[in-house]
């Protein structure tokens, strides 16, 4: 191996390093937790109680030893794990006894996390486009300034009554209404509102769903 090849090998990040870096951000849409098994409950009995939770439409799961892996295409609303598309559940032995350890993945949480950023980007794009259009309109107004001054002079002449009309007491002509188009300033309020809504959904879901899942697993394991 040449010196250049050896240098390239050393510079390439290893897959384990990539997984370690991903671990720092995958908490956004991954849920990892554990629930202790009731005293005296075997691993087989625990999985027998958990497995019916995965018997839902469009959900496939596989049980190997003391572990269950599952994946689903279209979760149904009544599914107790509807927010999570993939996951792995395992019974492991710890110093405190047997424990159900689970790792769940939710694309819904990931979308709710990314959508606020996307809407903020749309909002900034709308502001930039609006400011550009306003700048063009302002330049056009300056270019048409001379023409507008001529129109105002003509309007002033039209408004003047001739002496005969004044003697007869004719009312003065009304000023023509100016068609002032209201210039709407660019606004990204709608984009920011949607961004805030999805941000709230993410925060609520990120804390509520793990709590609900843990409670459901615990209830299953402790059910008579």
Secondary structure by P-SEA (a helix, b strand, c coil): ccaaaaaaaaacccaaaaaaaaaaccccccccccccccccccaaaaaaaaccccccccbbbbbcccccccccccccccccccccccbbbbbbbccccccccbbbbbaaaaaaaaaaaaaaaaaaaaaaaaaaaaaaaaaaaaaaaaaaaaaaaaaaaaacccaaaaaacccccccccccccccccccaaaaaaaaaaaaaaaaaaacaaaaaaaaaaaaaaacc
